[in-house]
């Protein structure tokens, strides 16, 4: 059953706050990456490139955790646990450009590599906890 993100912490979803995304490696160990993120309704949407470690991990095991820290107050954060419910390339190029605008104030994502295929991971939240 999806969980709603607490109203008092929804501002962290629209400000250029980074999320620490935890995935699970094939050997069961954790893997954490700082990521840009957006939202789609109550889902968190993360964008990456096909073939990266997090891409491989999320295709194998959909469980994730995210920690989103308030850039203005590091003692205030939103912690989320859930699972990837959709993986798609559709709309991923447009999404990464929107994230470049949010995080870099650039109209186009400037770090694209030749041959790179962008992928969206849509995360349904099962648990949320907060601090601050």
C-alpha positions as CSV (number, residue, x, y, z in Angstrom):
1,X,0.0,0.0,0.0
2,X,1.6,3.3,-1.1
3,X,2.3,5.9,1.6
4,X,1.9,9.7,1.1
5,X,4.8,11.9,1.7
6,X,4.2,14.1,4.8
7,X,2.9,17.6,3.8
8,X,5.4,19.4,6.0
9,X,8.3,17.9,4.0
10,X,6.9,18.2,0.5
11,X,9.0,21.3,-0.1
12,X,12.1,19.0,-0.3
13,X,10.6,17.5,-3.4
14,X,10.5,20.8,-5.4
15,X,13.7,22.5,-4.2
16,X,17.0,21.3,-5.8
17,X,17.7,18.8,-2.9
18,X,19.8,15.8,-3.8
19,X,18.6,12.4,-2.7
20,X,20.9,9.6,-1.6
21,X,19.5,6.5,-3.4
22,X,20.3,3.1,-1.9
23,X,20.0,0.0,-4.0
24,X,21.1,-3.6,-3.4
25,X,24.2,-5.0,-5.2
26,X,24.1,-8.6,-6.5
27,X,26.1,-9.8,-3.5
28,X,23.5,-8.2,-1.1
29,X,25.6,-5.3,-0.1
30,X,24.2,-1.7,-0.2
31,X,25.1,0.7,-3.0
32,X,24.4,4.4,-2.5
33,X,24.4,7.2,-5.1
34,X,23.5,10.9,-4.9
35,X,20.8,11.5,-7.5
36,X,18.6,14.2,-8.9
37,X,14.9,13.4,-8.7
38,X,11.5,14.5,-9.6
39,X,8.0,13.5,-8.8
40,X,5.0,12.0,-10.6
41,X,2.0,12.2,-8.2
42,X,3.1,10.4,-5.1
43,X,6.0,8.6,-6.8
44,X,9.6,9.6,-6.9
45,X,11.2,9.5,-10.3
46,X,14.9,9.0,-10.7
47,X,16.8,9.2,-14.0
48,X,20.0,7.3,-14.9
49,X,21.8,5.8,-17.8
50,X,21.3,2.2,-19.0
51,X,24.1,-0.1,-17.9
52,X,25.2,1.8,-14.8
53,X,25.4,0.0,-11.4
54,X,22.2,1.4,-10.1
55,X,20.4,0.5,-13.4
56,X,21.6,-3.1,-13.0
57,X,20.7,-3.2,-9.4
58,X,17.2,-1.8,-9.9
59,X,16.4,-4.2,-12.7
60,X,17.4,-7.1,-10.5
61,X,15.9,-6.0,-7.2
62,X,13.3,-3.2,-7.1
63,X,13.8,-2.3,-3.4
64,X,15.2,1.1,-2.6
65,X,15.7,3.7,0.1
66,X,16.1,7.4,-0.3
67,X,17.3,10.1,2.0
68,X,16.5,13.7,1.0
69,X,18.3,16.3,3.1
70,X,17.1,19.9,3.4
71,X,20.0,22.0,1.9
72,X,19.2,24.8,4.3
73,X,19.1,22.7,7.4
74,X,21.1,19.4,7.4
75,X,19.2,18.2,10.5
76,X,15.9,18.2,8.6
77,X,15.4,15.3,6.2
78,X,12.9,13.0,4.6
79,X,13.6,9.3,4.6
80,X,11.7,7.0,2.2
81,X,11.6,3.3,1.5
82,X,9.8,1.7,-1.4
83,X,10.2,-0.1,-4.7
84,X,10.6,0.7,-8.3
85,X,7.3,-0.1,-10.0
86,X,8.2,1.0,-13.5
87,X,11.4,1.2,-15.5
88,X,11.1,3.0,-18.9
89,X,13.2,4.8,-21.5
90,X,10.0,6.7,-22.6
91,X,10.2,10.3,-21.6
92,X,13.7,9.9,-20.0
93,X,15.5,12.4,-22.2
94,X,12.9,15.1,-21.5
95,X,13.0,14.3,-17.8
96,X,16.8,14.7,-17.6
97,X,16.5,18.1,-19.3
98,X,13.9,19.1,-16.7
99,X,16.2,17.9,-13.9
100,X,19.1,20.0,-15.5
101,X,16.8,23.0,-15.3
102,X,15.9,22.2,-11.6
103,X,19.5,21.5,-10.5
104,X,21.7,23.5,-12.8
105,X,19.3,26.1,-14.3
106,X,20.3,24.8,-17.8
107,X,17.7,24.0,-20.5
108,X,19.5,20.9,-21.6
109,X,21.4,18.2,-19.7
110,X,25.0,19.1,-20.3
111,X,26.7,15.8,-19.3
112,X,25.2,13.4,-22.0
113,X,27.7,10.8,-23.3
114,X,27.7,9.5,-26.9
115,X,25.4,6.5,-27.2
116,X,24.0,7.0,-23.7
117,X,20.4,5.7,-23.2
118,X,18.5,7.5,-20.4
119,X,16.2,5.5,-18.2
120,X,13.4,6.5,-15.7
121,X,12.8,4.6,-12.5
122,X,9.4,5.3,-10.9
123,X,9.4,4.6,-7.2
124,X,6.3,3.9,-5.1
125,X,6.8,4.8,-1.5
126,X,5.9,2.2,1.2
127,X,7.3,4.1,4.3
128,X,8.3,7.6,5.1
129,X,10.1,9.0,8.1
130,X,11.1,12.5,8.9
131,X,13.4,14.5,11.2
132,X,13.5,18.2,11.9
